[in-house]
């Protein structure tokens, strides 16, 4: 007999329990529980081969004296009996776990809490790092199910198995290969990978999570920032903390460990895996972990990424920058570096904390990394006052009601870059004209999304706004300009807006490519 | 819930394998506040006859009963009989046949143990065995343990006594049912989902068994039973309804032998007296005619 952490008495059952020995078994249990009142009881059925109805009666009696009764490690045969007879409905019954070996299996993914191996052609197993992983497995299963309900394509585990001293959850993953593998073996697929990777990232970040369903990443990052206090000079610790505090609450989903080993291509479908780190929060927290995966961890020793992702440091860095550009919707190097720096602040904080907690200060090599990251972090904290940034791209449903959102999105970018008021007004009119056009005609009578991308570059200030929709091909510029010499009554309705746009902008261009209408306006100050 | 009296129609005394004498069990039934009860010893109703004599005016309502062990080519069955006339021939002949078989089997088992393993017992102990109302495997087994031939009763039965099997010397279910009916009683299948007590019989197999027994004249199912989960109970109630059978409730109390308490039948979970059980109580011949 032993006791669990929760104070439950564990009793082992073995062999067969039938009419021959049920009274003895019951007597044994009773003796074990003598004087323990109604304590919770866990029956360990690992060695129980069969239970007859006489044995079931023993369970039934026990349930009456000790209502908190559960049976664990139940074989499939015994489970079937318990299920048929309704015992699984009246007490917790946990099946025994199949034992699976991952020796010699291909490692196809690795996350913060475990490693994923392919065990056969159709199945993979995620082996958790910690021995007491059942709770983690349950958690991951729950969040994966939540993500699926919210529209994120993911694989949900269908079985829990024993792997060595730990547990694993088994998923079906047919003919799948990770994006890391694709990048490592088919470098020519880089741009395709970036596109799909960012598409999924936007989908994750565009998903609103009902309150309380997922942990808030901000809380976690706050705890990292608090940890860092004694390790940063002067007021920089405080500054770091206040910068994290200033990040507004965000109820959109973030993956938390979004790198290319956690994205799988399965029969032309892209699947997100390793869901245990799912949270809600501002995208800067996601970018931080992405930066670490592709650059940060390997920044000092470039070989690190090779062992982890299978591709080299340059590939990782290129993939990161291209993905960041596609995610933000800009190729502006200054903007990219600024957002990257903000991600690095959170990223370095995380890595330094992790390394210190793992005894890194006592280890010469790890200490070199810590000093390296710390120096960079200090420089960044001196340079920036906020972790916030805005993406240059907004994807939004193309309906007239969304015009104010589009307008304020564009305005924000123009104001940030000190765009003169007159130009702002002209751009505003053009944006209104074009967005309302898309909202009214592109998908009618159906609905669809429009993407608005704003890029501002300096000296002289140049603004480029791109509108993209997947609606019917339509070139607004092909229409003849209206004859403005005619009086209002004589003119044809419409067409005036695009005419004004053409007049006030320095350049307006249209193209239809890959099923998309792409309309670009350019204004130079 | 308040309207359902405590009912226990399945319990054993020292006449079979229980540990309470008929007098003791009556006292216990009264103390437990049970309103309707029946004593159902294996293949015997001697205890019922005793209790009938002991009943006073304000005592609980009593139904004469017995639990018959039956066997045929397809398995074993425990058939409860209620409200039969203990002086009438049909049910008496079932008991007598059963008793005769039982005694013959004791002799053959003892012969077998001597022949196969050289186990012998003093004559007075063998006489004591035959003097029991219902000697069986456990009694022989406990003698074996006493004499050091086996270390536990379980070992004695499984390893030695079960070495000899009898296919012929059993009361067949159709005979038990016919005997009960012939003496004005109601035959009911005991703990249906548990077969003859220690199996698990569900689904089609259960239904096949039941159809066969109904064709012999079975009239009821012990749907409320101490060893049943809510699921089993509702499954049995469904079958009773489907085949228009009476419903009974029993604990299978054996005294200190098993840890079952009187009146533990699952009936306490019912909101009202189940229709099949109300019908049974109305139709069965009771020793005490106070209406429930």
Interface residues (C-beta under 8 A of the other chain):
Chain A: X18 X19 X20 X21 X23 X24 X26 X30 X52 X53 X54 X56 X57 X60 X61 X81 X84 X85 X86 X87 X89 X90
Chain B: X152 X153 X154 X157 X158 X191 X193 X194 X195 X197 X198 X199 X200 X202 X226 X227 X229 X230 X231 X232 X257 X258 X259 X260
